[in-house]
Amino acid sequence: LLSTCMQRAKKEEKVVIIATNDQRILPFFDNLIVIEESNIVLQGTPHEILYDLEKKTKLVPNQLVRFILELEETFKVELPHIATVEEISRFTSNREFYQEGN
């Protein structure tokens, strides 16, 4: 339902404001504002927000984002910070991925 509403709003060029702590919906938005203790602490694209969330706030990104960040650090690669399970599976099943990391 949310996906349908967001697609319609984008098509109609409408501004949508949602207050949530559900990080699963972040990919639906072009720009995010993170408010912590009544202060704006981050503003940017979902990629920028998820990358800086744990570094600049007391908030913790979801498990998939944490996994992506760990892959980047371990294998010295840059990955999209919003990725589907299928995208991560394709990346990790690539034999070159493991050879580069060793």
N, C-alpha and C positions, 0 to 999 in steps of 0.2 A: 504494500500500500504506500509506504513512504517513497519507495523508488518511483512509482507512478506519479505521485504528487510532485516530487522534485523534478522529474523530467518535464512535466507540464509547466511548472513554474519557470524553468530555464527556457523552454520554448517561448513562453509568453513574456520573457525578460522581466520577471517579477523578483523582488527581494524577499527572501525567506529568513526569518529569524527563529531559531529554535534553541532552547536551553536544555542541555542534556549532559549526562555523564557517560553516555553510550558511545564508545569510540567506533563502533561498527558503522555508524552512519556518516562519519567524517568524509569518506570518499565522495559523497553526494554533493559536497559544497565546494565552491571555488575559493572562498576566503573564510577563515575562522578567526575568532577572537576567544582567547582563553582568559577567564577571570578567576583569580584566586584571592581569597580574603578581601573582596571588594575592589581589587585592583586589576587592570588589564596587564597581564604579564607576557602574553604572546599574541601576535597577530600575523597571519600569513596563509599560505596554501596548506592543504592537509599534509603534504610532504614535509614542508618546513616545520609545521607544528609538531608532527609526530617525531621528527628527528630531535627537536629541542625540548620536548615535553619533560623528560626526566631530568635533563641537565639544568633547566631553568625554573622548574616548579617542584612542588612536592607530589605532583601527580605521576602516575606510572603508566606507560603505554601498555596496550594489550600484549598478550603472549606472542602473537605473530610479529608484531613490530619489534619486540625484544629479541626474537629469534633472528630476524633480518639484521638487526644491529650487531648481534654476535657473529653472524656469518661474515659481515663486512669486516669486522675487526680481525677475525681469525684468518680469513683468506685474502685480506687486503684488496677487496673489490667493492664497487659501488652498486647497490641494488635499489630498485624502487622501494620506497618505504610503505607504499600501499600496494600490496601484491595479493593475488589470490593464492589459494593453496596449490592450484594447478601450476601457476607460474613458479612458485618456490620448488615444487616437485620437479619441473622441467630443468631448473637450474641445478638442483642438487643431483639429478640423475646424469648430468653431463660428466663424462669421464675426465675431461680437461679440467673441470672444477676441482676435482680431488688432486690431480697432478700438480696444478698451480699452487695449491695450498701446502704442499709438502716440501 
